[in-house]
């Protein structure tokens, strides 16, 4: 009896024969790439070995992947379903390409896989296999509610999600969430010394790292400029939000490599937890922002959780 790994390898071994487009085999349980074809490597700029340590959450907006998973889960068992979704793929060099994912679900002796064929989208909405052209078009194409540079949810979409979280706290006493407000301490220096193109690629790398270290169900957004936000959803206690913030700081420690040179990323994180019984999203964001500026005043590259005490500036260090 072949193992689950051997089965995925057998499926993956046929990927290069399917299409000249990027093709991925995704293990449904672990949400990782079990195999990719050469076109996927060429399109994204990663080696096959690197991609096999990653998953769709590393290259696409998390909420798009979560929506796809929910869509597939809702389909009744039977013939392997096929769906088409539009999302964005981020290359290793930071470039973001709008794509159309054609996805089929395959079940084999209890194991479940997705086979994804990805095609870049041209400005007129059709499939275009030239990823470089598609990136240029992506600035104007856009995905509603998403930042055109990084592909993350934008401020408006984040605030709608935060508003729903606040509404949930009014009806469920045991529901908790937190907002992490993230600012890059040295982004102006990066733009001034390396140029705005490098700055844009750093922002894309930050978006990729943030998406890779939050939990399923959390939301990462680009709030504006070099500011990002994370909604840490459905918490047991405030320490869970601190763990996410610490994980983010750990992911930021390695320099980003842009055009062959290392670029250091330094971030400050302020955290506001829902246990303070906020009534408006503006209040949550204000406190998270205030905690973030307190981190900057203390030297940056750290995270602080604002406490329930009403006195201004009281925070809990990591």
C-alpha positions in Angstrom: 0.0 0.0 0.0 1.7 3.3 -1.0 2.0 6.0 1.6 0.2 9.4 1.4 3.5 11.0 0.5 4.1 8.5 -2.3 0.6 9.2 -3.6 1.2 12.9 -3.7 4.5 12.4 -5.4 2.7 10.3 -8.0 0.2 13.0 -8.6 3.0 15.7 -8.6 5.1 13.6 -11.0 2.5 14.2 -13.8 2.2 18.0 -13.2 4.8 19.0 -15.8 2.8 17.2 -18.4 -0.5 19.1 -17.8 0.0 22.6 -19.1 2.7 25.1 -19.8 1.1 27.3 -17.1 2.2 27.2 -13.5 0.7 24.1 -11.8 0.6 23.3 -8.1 -0.4 20.3 -6.1 -1.6 21.3 -2.7 -2.2 18.9 0.3 -5.6 19.9 1.7 -4.7 18.9 5.3 -1.4 20.7 5.7 -2.1 23.4 3.1 1.4 23.0 1.6 2.6 22.5 -1.9 3.5 18.9 -2.3 4.8 19.5 -5.8 5.0 22.2 -8.5 6.0 22.2 -12.2 8.8 24.1 -13.8 6.5 26.9 -15.0 5.5 27.6 -11.4 9.2 27.9 -10.4 9.9 30.2 -13.4 6.8 32.4 -12.7 7.4 32.9 -9.0 11.2 32.9 -8.9 11.5 30.1 -6.4 13.1 26.7 -6.8 10.9 23.6 -6.5 12.6 22.8 -3.2 11.7 26.2 -1.8 8.1 26.0 -2.9 7.7 22.6 -1.3 8.3 24.3 2.1 5.6 26.8 1.4 1.9 26.9 0.7 -0.8 29.0 -1.0 -0.9 31.3 2.0 2.7 32.3 1.3 2.0 33.6 -2.2 -1.7 34.6 -2.2 -3.8 36.8 0.1 -4.9 34.6 3.0 -8.6 35.5 2.8 -8.7 34.5 -0.9 -7.3 31.0 0.0 -9.6 30.7 3.0 -12.6 31.6 0.7 -11.5 29.0 -1.8 -11.2 26.3 0.9 -14.7 27.2 2.2 -16.0 27.0 -1.4 -14.5 23.5 -2.0 -15.6 22.3 1.4 -19.2 23.3 0.6 -19.3 21.2 -2.5 -20.9 17.8 -2.0 -18.9 14.7 -2.4 -18.9 13.0 -5.8 -17.0 13.9 -9.0 -13.9 16.0 -8.2 -15.2 19.6 -8.3 -13.6 22.3 -10.3 -13.7 26.0 -9.5 -12.2 29.2 -10.8 -11.1 32.1 -8.6 -9.2 35.3 -9.1 -6.4 36.2 -6.7 -2.9 37.5 -6.7 0.5 35.7 -6.6 3.5 37.3 -5.2 6.9 36.5 -6.7 10.0 36.0 -4.7 11.3 39.4 -5.8 8.2 41.1 -4.5 6.3 41.6 -7.7 2.6 41.0 -7.5 0.7 39.4 -10.4 -3.1 39.1 -10.7 -4.0 35.5 -11.6 -6.9 33.2 -12.3 -6.7 29.9 -10.4 -8.4 26.9 -12.0 -8.7 24.4 -9.1 -9.8 20.8 -9.1 -10.1 18.7 -5.9 -8.9 15.2 -6.0 -9.5 12.5 -3.3 -7.4 9.4 -3.1 -7.8 6.8 -0.3 -8.7 9.4 2.3 -6.1 11.9 1.3 -7.2 15.1 -0.4 -5.3 17.3 -2.9 -6.0 20.4 -4.9 -4.5 20.7 -8.4 -4.2 24.4 -9.3 -3.5 25.8 -12.8 -2.6 29.5 -12.5 -2.9 31.9 -15.4 -2.0 35.6 -15.3 -4.8 38.0 -16.1 -4.4 40.7 -18.7 -6.0 44.2 -18.4 -8.9 43.1 -20.6 -9.7 40.3 -18.2 -8.4 37.4 -20.3 -5.7 34.9 -19.4 -2.1 36.1 -20.2 0.9 33.9 -19.6 3.4 36.8 -19.6 3.8 37.5 -15.8 5.9 40.6 -16.3 3.1 42.3 -18.4 0.5 41.1 -16.0 2.3 42.8 -13.1 2.3 46.2 -14.9 -1.4 45.7 -15.6 -2.1 44.8 -11.9 -1.7 48.4 -10.8 -4.8 49.4 -12.7 -6.7 46.1 -12.6 -7.0 45.8 -8.8 -9.1 43.5 -6.7 -12.0 45.3 -4.9 -11.1 45.8 -1.3 -7.4 45.0 -1.8 -4.2 47.1 -1.9 -3.0 47.1 -5.6 0.7 46.8 -4.6 0.7 44.0 -2.0 -2.6 42.3 -2.8 -3.5 42.5 0.9 -6.9 43.7 2.1 -7.0 47.5 2.2 -8.0 49.8 5.1 -11.7 49.8 4.2 -12.0 46.0 4.0 -10.1 45.7 7.3 -12.4 48.2 9.1 -15.4 46.3 7.9 -14.0 43.1 9.3 -13.1 44.9 12.6 -16.7 46.3 12.8 -18.0 42.8 12.6 -15.7 41.7 15.3 -16.9 44.5 17.6 -20.5 43.5 16.9 -19.7 40.0 17.8 -18.3 41.1 21.2 -21.7 42.7 22.0 -23.4 39.3 21.6 -20.9 36.9 22.9 -19.2 37.5 26.2 -16.5 34.9 25.6 -15.4 36.2 22.2 -12.1 38.1 22.2 -10.0 39.6 19.4 -7.0 42.0 19.2 -5.6 44.4 16.6 -1.9 44.7 15.9 -0.9 48.0 14.4 2.5 47.6 12.6 4.8 50.4 11.4 8.2 50.1 9.7 10.6 52.2 11.6 13.2 52.6 8.9 11.0 52.8 5.7 11.7 56.4 4.9 15.4 55.7 5.1 14.9 52.8 2.7 13.1 55.0 0.2 15.6 57.8 0.5 18.7 55.6 0.1 17.4 52.8 -2.3 14.6 54.4 -4.2 10.8 53.9 -4.3 11.0 50.8 -6.4 13.0 49.0 -3.8 10.7 50.4 -1.1 7.7 48.9 -3.0 9.4 45.5 -3.1 10.2 45.8 0.7 6.5 46.4 1.3 5.6 43.4 -0.7 8.1 41.3 1.2 6.6 42.6 4.5 3.1 41.6 3.3 4.4 38.1 2.4 6.0 37.6 5.8 3.0 38.9 7.7 0.6 36.6 5.8 2.9 33.7 6.5 3.0 34.1 10.3 -0.6 34.7 11.3 -3.2 32.0 12.1 -6.0 30.8 9.9 -9.0 33.2 10.3 -6.8 36.2 11.1 -6.7 39.2 8.7 -3.6 41.0 7.5 -4.1 44.4 5.8 -2.1 47.2 4.4 -3.5 50.2 6.2 -1.6 52.8 4.2 2.0 53.8 3.4 4.3 51.6 5.5 1.5 50.8 8.1 0.0 47.3 8.3 -2.7 45.9 10.6 -3.5 42.4 11.8 -6.8 41.4 13.3 -6.1 38.4 15.6 -9.4 36.7 15.8 -11.1 34.4 18.4 -8.6 34.6 21.2 -8.5 32.7 24.4 -6.5 35.4 26.2 -4.4 38.5 25.4 -1.2 36.4 25.5 -2.2 34.8 22.2 -2.1 38.3 20.5 1.3 38.8 22.0 2.5 35.5 20.6 1.4 36.5 17.1 3.2 39.9 17.5 6.3 38.2 18.7 6.2 35.8 15.7 5.8 38.8 13.4 8.9 40.4 14.9 10.8 37.2 14.5 9.8 37.0 10.8 11.0 40.6 10.3 14.5 40.0 11.6 16.0 38.5 8.4 16.9 41.3 5.9 15.0 41.4 2.7 17.0 40.7 -0.5 16.2 43.2 -3.2 18.3 43.3 -6.4 20.9 41.1 -4.7 21.4 43.4 -1.7 20.2 43.0 1.8 17.7 45.5 3.1 17.0 45.6 6.9 13.4 45.7 8.1 12.6 47.1 11.5 9.0 47.2 12.8 7.2 48.5 15.8 3.9 46.8 16.9 1.1 48.2 19.1 -1.7 45.9 20.3 -5.2 46.7 21.5 -7.3 43.9 22.9 -11.1 43.8 22.7 -11.4 43.2 26.5 -11.6 46.9 26.9 -15.2 46.9 25.7 -14.7 49.2 22.7 -17.8 50.7 21.1 -16.2 52.0 17.9 -13.6 50.8 15.5 -11.9 54.2 15.7 -11.3 53.6 19.5 -9.6 50.3 18.9 -7.4 51.6 16.1 -6.5 54.7 18.1 -5.3 52.7 21.1 -3.3 50.2 18.9 -1.7 53.2 17.1 -0.9 54.9 20.4 0.7 51.7 21.7 2.8 51.5 18.5 4.1 55.0 18.9 5.0 54.2 22.5 7.1 51.3 21.1 8.8 53.8 18.7 9.5 56.2 21.6 11.2 53.3 23.5 13.5 52.5 20.6 11.3 50.4 18.2 11.6 46.8 17.1 9.3 45.6 19.9 5.6 45.1 20.7 3.4 46.5 23.4 -0.1 45.6 24.5 -2.2 48.4 25.8 -3.7 47.5 29.2 -7.3 48.0 30.5 -6.3 50.8 32.8 -7.7 54.2 31.7 -4.5 56.1 32.3 -2.9 57.0 29.0 0.3 55.2 27.9 0.0 52.2 30.2 1.2 49.2 28.2 2.4 45.7 28.8 5.8 44.9 27.3 6.4 41.7 25.5 
